[in-house]
Amino acid sequence: MVVVAGINARNAVRSARISGYSVCAVAKYCDEDLKLYSDEYYRFGEINEAVNLVVRLCEEKNTFAVLTTGLEKLLREVKKKVEVAGNFNRKCLDKLKFYRELDRAGIVYPELEPDAGKLILKPRFGGGGVGTSFLGANLDVDDSDKSKYDKSKYIVQRYIEGETVSAIVLSNGRSAKCVALNRLLSGWKEMNARGFLYSGNVTPLENSRFGIDFSRVRRISEEVASLFDVEGCCGVDMVAGKNEIFTLELNPRIPGSLDSFELSYGVSLFDLHVKVFEGKLTPEKINLKPKRVACRAVYYSPGRVRAFISPHNPFFADIPSWGEVFEPFQPLVSIISTGKGSLNKVLERKKFLERLCLKVA
């Protein structure tokens, strides 16, 4: 058995299950399909509650843990007490420190505190586009909202026009291998995603209007993973402009592109993560090829609604409880599609969802 823990751990729990593990899930959101894939599941409220819960379950079951979305910062604390499959340099969790390390290594990233141009305000901690927004070039501050510009919490960065790419990298601390490139979707209006909110992935990334040098993107992602001593799986987000590739962030755990990757490549990323971390598989020996195009899109609530979605419907994932109420713009469900025209299929399934599965609350 393995303990898999995260704010939303459904996709990692599923991946562990198809790898042959019995799974004890620990999550803030215990979706209906998470319950289907896990042997046991436990819910936590505040993030700090997860530490004691994960440690207790690992000790009771004499097993190890894998920490996923939202629990990366707990790695050091949990690792003091039980075995955790995964490791990384904590500097990557603070974007300001992250960019300083990139600067020392000569890896390009969007300029910080530029004097002019299209600018972005971004939280130093966290991910998924939460709290990220555009700024005017003069950085005028509204007196009623000065806390937004607290430099201990935020950074200001140049906005780069280009193709946003998410690389999946496996690393053992000595060598790293990019095993897939994904198109990163953010702020997708058809999914009711505001600003830069994470909206999903399409795997593999096959073409780009910016003429991306895929081999260079892969190489940069491997350099970033190695620079921050990643052991296991991670995601490196980049934006490829017309003349340069800019590194945005490192997610030092199994990334959100897990669903689209596994549907595309037909292998368990969880299994690869554990084997690389344990030294049973070296990254350079991994050679995978996609079998199909796949997409996972995150659908946000269009208003105050109740959701009625079967956990057995193959078009959807992260299924909420029957009749659960969602407020406007809360993440509600993931929409899954495969094959050519995967984005159009997502939009078709969105119509089905809104017509038959959502009711005004």
C-alpha positions as CSV (number, residue, x, y, z in Angstrom):
1,M,0.0,0.0,0.0
2,V,1.0,3.6,-0.6
3,V,-0.3,6.8,1.0
4,V,-1.0,9.5,-1.7
5,A,-1.8,12.9,-0.3
6,G,-2.7,16.2,-1.9
7,I,-5.3,19.0,-2.0
8,N,-6.8,17.2,-4.9
9,A,-5.1,13.8,-5.3
10,R,-7.6,12.0,-7.6
11,N,-5.3,11.7,-10.6
12,A,-2.3,10.5,-8.6
13,V,-4.5,8.1,-6.7
14,R,-5.8,6.7,-10.1
15,S,-2.2,6.5,-11.4
16,A,-1.1,4.6,-8.4
17,R,-4.0,2.2,-8.7
18,I,-3.3,1.3,-12.3
19,S,0.4,0.8,-11.3
20,G,-0.9,-2.1,-9.1
21,Y,-0.7,-0.3,-5.7
22,S,-3.3,-0.5,-3.0
23,V,-3.9,3.2,-2.2
24,C,-4.7,5.1,1.0
25,A,-5.8,8.6,-0.2
26,V,-5.4,11.7,1.9
27,A,-7.1,14.8,0.3
28,K,-8.8,18.0,1.0
29,Y,-11.3,17.3,-1.7
30,C,-12.4,13.7,-1.7
31,D,-14.0,13.5,-5.1
32,E,-16.3,10.6,-5.9
33,D,-13.8,9.0,-8.4
34,L,-11.0,9.4,-5.8
35,K,-13.2,7.2,-3.6
36,L,-13.5,4.6,-6.4
37,Y,-9.8,4.4,-7.0
38,S,-8.7,4.3,-3.3
39,D,-8.9,1.4,-0.8
40,E,-9.2,4.0,2.0
41,Y,-9.6,7.7,1.9
42,Y,-9.2,10.4,4.6
43,R,-10.1,14.1,4.4
44,F,-8.2,17.0,5.9
45,G,-9.2,20.6,6.4
46,E,-6.2,22.9,6.9
47,I,-3.0,21.9,5.1
48,N,-1.1,21.5,8.4
49,E,-3.5,18.8,9.4
50,A,-2.3,16.7,6.6
51,V,1.2,16.2,8.2
52,N,0.0,14.3,11.2
53,L,-2.5,12.3,9.1
54,V,0.0,11.2,6.5
55,V,2.6,10.3,9.2
56,R,0.1,8.3,11.2
57,L,-1.1,6.4,8.2
58,C,2.4,5.6,6.9
59,E,3.4,4.3,10.3
60,E,0.2,2.3,10.7
61,K,0.6,0.7,7.3
62,N,4.4,0.5,7.3
63,T,4.6,2.2,3.9
64,F,5.8,5.4,2.2
65,A,4.0,8.5,1.0
66,V,3.8,10.5,-2.2
67,L,2.9,14.2,-1.8
68,T,1.0,15.8,-4.7
69,T,-0.7,19.1,-5.5
70,G,-0.6,21.7,-2.8
71,L,1.4,19.7,-0.2
72,E,4.9,20.2,-1.7
73,K,5.9,22.6,1.1
74,L,5.2,19.9,3.7
75,L,7.9,17.5,2.3
76,R,10.6,18.4,4.7
77,E,8.4,18.1,7.8
78,V,6.9,14.8,6.7
79,K,10.2,13.4,5.5
80,K,11.6,13.8,9.0
81,K,9.2,11.1,10.3
82,V,8.4,8.8,7.4
83,E,9.6,7.8,3.9
84,V,8.5,10.1,1.1
85,A,9.1,9.2,-2.6
86,G,10.3,12.5,-3.9
87,N,12.8,15.3,-3.2
88,F,13.8,18.8,-4.3
89,N,15.5,22.1,-3.4
90,R,12.9,24.2,-1.5
91,K,14.1,27.4,-3.2
92,C,11.8,26.5,-6.2
93,L,8.7,27.0,-4.0
94,D,9.5,30.8,-3.7
95,K,9.4,32.3,-7.2
96,L,11.7,35.1,-6.3
97,K,14.4,32.7,-5.0
98,F,13.6,30.4,-7.9
99,Y,14.4,33.2,-10.5
100,R,17.5,34.2,-8.6
101,E,18.8,30.6,-9.0
102,L,17.9,30.6,-12.7
103,D,19.8,33.9,-13.1
104,R,22.9,32.4,-11.6
105,A,22.6,29.4,-13.9
106,G,22.1,31.5,-17.0
107,I,18.6,30.2,-17.6
108,V,16.2,32.8,-19.1
109,Y,13.0,33.9,-17.4
110,P,10.6,36.8,-17.8
111,E,12.2,40.0,-16.5
112,L,11.4,41.1,-12.9
113,E,10.4,44.7,-12.1
114,P,10.6,46.0,-15.6
115,D,10.1,49.8,-16.1
116,A,7.5,49.5,-18.9
117,G,5.5,47.1,-21.0
118,K,2.8,44.6,-20.3
119,L,3.2,43.4,-16.8
120,I,2.0,40.6,-14.5
121,L,1.5,40.6,-10.8
122,K,2.2,37.1,-9.5
123,P,2.2,35.5,-6.0
124,R,5.7,34.4,-4.8
125,F,4.2,31.2,-3.5
126,G,1.6,28.8,-4.9
127,G,0.7,28.0,-8.5
128,G,-2.1,27.2,-10.9
129,G,-2.4,30.9,-11.9
130,V,-4.2,31.7,-8.6
131,G,-3.8,35.3,-7.7
132,T,-2.0,36.2,-11.0
133,S,-3.2,39.2,-12.9
134,F,-2.2,41.9,-15.4
135,L,-0.9,45.3,-14.3
136,G,-0.7,48.6,-16.0
137,A,2.8,49.7,-17.1
138,N,3.1,52.4,-14.5
139,L,2.3,50.2,-11.6
140,D,0.0,52.8,-10.0
141,V,-1.3,51.4,-6.7
142,D,-4.9,51.8,-5.5
143,D,-4.7,52.9,-1.8
144,S,-7.4,50.4,-0.9
145,D,-5.4,47.5,-2.2
146,K,-1.8,48.1,-1.2
147,S,-1.5,44.6,0.3
148,K,-1.5,43.2,-3.3
149,Y,1.8,44.8,-3.9
150,D,3.6,43.5,-0.8
151,K,7.0,42.4,-2.1
152,S,7.1,39.7,0.6
153,K,4.1,38.1,-1.1
154,Y,4.2,39.2,-4.8
155,I,6.5,39.8,-7.7
156,V,6.0,41.9,-10.8
157,Q,7.1,40.4,-14.1
158,R,7.1,41.1,-17.8
159,Y,4.3,39.4,-19.7
160,I,5.6,37.2,-22.6
161,E,3.5,36.6,-25.6
162,G,3.9,33.0,-26.8
163,E,3.0,29.4,-26.4
164,T,2.8,28.1,-22.8
165,V,4.4,24.7,-22.5
166,S,4.5,22.3,-19.6
167,A,7.3,19.7,-19.6
168,I,7.2,16.5,-17.6
169,V,10.6,15.6,-16.4
170,L,11.9,12.6,-14.5
171,S,15.1,13.1,-12.5
172,N,17.2,11.2,-10.0
173,G,19.4,14.1,-8.8
174,R,22.2,13.1,-11.2
175,S,20.5,13.0,-14.6
176,A,17.1,14.2,-15.9
177,K,14.9,13.3,-18.9
178,C,12.0,15.2,-20.3
179,V,9.5,12.5,-21.2
180,A,6.7,14.7,-22.6
181,L,5.8,18.2,-23.7
182,N,2.2,19.4,-23.1
183,R,0.3,22.5,-24.2
184,L,-0.6,24.4,-21.0
185,L,-4.1,25.9,-21.0
186,S,-4.8,28.9,-18.7
187,G,-7.6,31.4,-18.5
188,W,-9.7,29.4,-20.9
189,K,-12.9,31.5,-21.1
190,E,-15.0,28.7,-22.4
191,M,-14.2,26.8,-19.1
192,N,-15.1,30.0,-17.1
193,A,-11.5,30.3,-16.0
194,R,-10.7,33.9,-15.1
195,G,-7.3,35.6,-15.4
196,F,-4.5,33.0,-15.6
197,L,-6.2,30.2,-13.8
198,Y,-5.0,26.7,-14.8
199,S,-7.4,25.3,-17.3
200,G,-5.7,22.0,-18.2
201,N,-3.3,20.4,-20.7
202,V,-3.2,18.9,-24.2
203,T,-0.6,16.1,-24.7
204,P,1.5,15.9,-26.7
205,L,2.4,19.4,-27.9
206,E,2.7,18.8,-31.6
207,N,2.9,22.1,-33.3
208,S,3.1,25.8,-32.5
209,R,2.5,29.1,-34.3
210,F,5.7,30.3,-32.7
211,G,7.9,27.6,-34.3
212,I,9.1,26.2,-31.0
213,D,12.4,24.4,-30.9
214,F,11.1,21.3,-29.0
215,S,14.6,19.9,-28.4
216,R,15.7,23.1,-26.8
217,V,12.6,23.2,-24.6
218,R,13.3,19.7,-23.4
219,R,16.9,20.5,-22.7
220,I,16.0,23.6,-20.6
221,S,13.4,21.6,-18.6
222,E,16.0,19.0,-17.8
223,E,18.5,21.7,-16.7
224,V,15.9,23.2,-14.4
225,A,15.0,19.9,-12.8
226,S,18.7,19.1,-12.2
227,L,19.4,22.6,-10.9
228,F,16.8,22.2,-8.1
229,D,17.9,18.6,-7.3
230,V,14.6,17.0,-8.2
231,E,14.3,13.3,-7.4
232,G,11.3,11.8,-9.0
233,C,8.8,13.5,-11.3
234,C,8.2,17.2,-11.8
235,G,6.6,19.7,-14.2
236,V,8.5,22.7,-15.7
237,D,6.3,25.4,-17.1
238,M,7.8,27.7,-19.8
239,V,6.6,30.2,-22.4
240,A,8.1,30.0,-25.9
241,G,8.1,33.3,-27.6
242,K,9.3,34.2,-31.1
243,N,12.9,34.4,-30.3
244,E,13.4,32.9,-26.8
245,I,12.2,30.3,-24.3
246,F,11.4,31.7,-20.8
247,T,11.1,29.5,-17.7
248,L,8.1,30.3,-15.6
249,E,8.1,27.8,-12.7
250,L,8.9,24.4,-11.4
251,N,6.3,22.2,-9.9
252,P,8.3,19.7,-7.8
253,R,5.8,16.8,-7.8
254,I,3.7,14.8,-10.2
255,P,2.2,17.6,-12.3
256,G,-1.4,18.4,-13.3
257,S,-0.7,17.1,-16.8
258,L,-0.8,13.6,-15.4
259,D,-4.2,12.8,-16.9
260,S,-3.5,13.9,-20.4
261,F,0.0,12.3,-20.3
262,E,-1.3,8.9,-19.3
263,L,-4.2,9.0,-21.8
264,S,-1.7,9.9,-24.5
265,Y,1.2,7.7,-23.7
266,G,-0.6,4.7,-22.0
267,V,1.8,4.4,-19.1
268,S,1.6,5.2,-15.4
269,L,3.5,8.4,-14.4
270,F,3.2,7.4,-10.7
271,D,5.0,4.2,-11.5
272,L,7.8,6.0,-13.3
273,H,8.0,8.6,-10.4
274,V,8.5,5.9,-7.8
275,K,10.9,3.8,-9.8
276,V,13.1,6.7,-10.7
277,F,13.2,7.9,-7.1
278,E,14.0,4.4,-5.8
279,G,16.8,4.0,-8.3
280,K,15.1,1.1,-10.1
281,L,15.0,3.1,-13.4
282,T,17.4,5.7,-14.7
283,P,15.9,8.7,-16.5
284,E,18.1,8.4,-19.6
285,K,16.8,4.9,-20.3
286,I,13.2,6.1,-20.5
287,N,12.0,6.4,-24.1
288,L,8.3,7.0,-24.5
289,K,6.2,7.8,-27.6
290,P,2.6,9.2,-27.6
291,K,-0.1,7.0,-28.9
292,R,-2.8,9.6,-29.3
293,V,-3.7,13.2,-28.4
294,A,-5.4,13.7,-25.1
295,C,-6.8,16.6,-23.2
296,R,-7.9,17.3,-19.6
297,A,-9.7,20.6,-19.1
298,V,-10.7,22.1,-15.8
299,Y,-14.3,23.5,-15.8
300,Y,-15.1,26.3,-13.4
301,S,-18.7,26.9,-12.2
302,P,-20.6,29.4,-14.3
303,G,-22.7,30.5,-11.3
304,R,-24.2,29.1,-8.1
305,V,-25.1,25.6,-9.2
306,R,-25.7,22.1,-8.0
307,A,-23.8,19.3,-9.8
308,F,-25.3,15.9,-10.7
309,I,-22.5,13.9,-12.4
310,S,-22.0,10.1,-12.4
311,P,-18.5,9.0,-11.2
312,H,-18.7,6.4,-13.9
313,N,-19.0,8.8,-16.8
314,P,-15.8,8.5,-18.8
315,F,-16.0,12.1,-20.1
316,F,-15.5,13.6,-16.7
317,A,-13.1,13.4,-13.7
318,D,-12.8,15.0,-10.3
319,I,-16.5,14.2,-9.8
320,P,-18.2,16.1,-7.0
321,S,-20.7,14.6,-4.6
322,W,-24.2,14.2,-6.0
323,G,-26.0,17.5,-5.6
324,E,-23.0,19.4,-4.3
325,V,-23.3,23.2,-4.5
326,F,-20.7,25.3,-6.2
327,E,-20.2,29.1,-6.1
328,P,-19.3,31.1,-9.2
329,F,-15.9,30.4,-10.6
330,Q,-15.1,27.5,-8.3
331,P,-13.3,24.5,-10.0
332,L,-16.2,22.1,-10.5
333,V,-15.0,19.1,-12.6
334,S,-12.5,18.0,-15.2
335,I,-13.5,17.3,-18.8
336,I,-11.6,14.5,-20.6
337,S,-11.1,13.9,-24.3
338,T,-8.8,11.9,-26.6
339,G,-8.1,11.8,-30.3
340,K,-8.0,14.5,-33.0
341,G,-10.0,17.6,-32.3
342,S,-9.7,17.0,-28.5
343,L,-10.4,20.6,-27.7
344,N,-13.6,20.6,-29.7
345,K,-14.7,17.4,-28.0
346,V,-14.1,19.2,-24.6
347,L,-16.5,22.0,-25.8
348,E,-19.1,19.4,-26.9
349,R,-18.9,17.7,-23.5
350,K,-19.2,21.0,-21.8
351,K,-22.5,21.6,-23.5
352,F,-23.7,18.1,-22.3
353,L,-22.5,19.0,-18.8
354,E,-24.4,22.3,-18.7
355,R,-27.5,20.9,-20.2
356,L,-28.0,17.7,-18.2
357,C,-25.7,17.8,-15.1
358,L,-26.0,21.3,-13.6
359,K,-29.0,22.9,-12.0
360,V,-29.3,26.5,-10.6
361,A,-28.9,26.3,-6.8
